[in-house]
């Protein structure tokens, strides 16, 4: 039996972090540096989080318009060719 995932890696937690990042960046007009401070994260972590959040939103909108879409793969699932 595998132990449960740490709280920081659960899907709901990831979505919550992505949502917060997008809200701070685009609705509150925070810079990446300000967002990093507010979220207690590194600037590069915020850049990656924002990128993944935008990709996820694009996949969700695409799925709404055209039907089921291929799920957005997280970086750890990437397979090099």
N, C-alpha and C positions, 0 to 999 in steps of 0.2 A: 504494500500500500504506500503510495507516494504522499508526502506531506503537502498540506495546502500551500498554494503560492503565497509569497509575502504580499502584504496589503498593497505595496507600491506597484505590483505587477498584475493585479487583477484587472480584467477588462473594464469594469465600471470605473475603477480608479484612473485608468489610462484615458478613458473618455472624459472624465471630469477634469483632468489636467489639460487635455486638449481644448476643452470648452473654455476653461479659464484663460488659457493662453490666447485664444482667438478673441475673447471678450476684451481682455486688456489691450491687445494689439490694435484691434480694429474698431471697437466701440468706444473705448476710453482713450484711444490714440496714444498709447504708451510706446516708447521706443523699445527696441529689443533689450537694451541695457536696463531700462526701467522695469520691464516685464521680468527680467531675470532676478532683479532685486526683490520685486513683489512676490515672486514665486519661490524665492530662496534657491535658485538654480544658476548654473553656469550659463553664460551667453550662448555658447555653442549648443547646450542642451535645449535652450529655448528655441533656437533656430531649427533644430531637428524636430522638436515637438510641434512647432508651427507647421513645418513641412508635412509631417504625418497627418496633422489635423486637416489641412487643406486637401490632401489626397483623399482622406476619408470622406470629407464632405463632397468632393467631386464624384466619388464612387456612389455615394448615396443619391445624389441628384441624377446621375446617369441612370441608376437603377430605376428611379421613379419614372423617368421618361421612356426608357426602353425595355423595362422588365429586369429580371435578375441579372446582376453583373458579377464578374469575377471578384471575389473578396480582395480587399486591400491587404497585401502581405506586409508584415512587419519586417524590419531589417533582419532579425534573427532567422527568418524563414527563407531569406534570399539564397538561391542556389546559383553558383557561378557556372557559366557555360564554357 
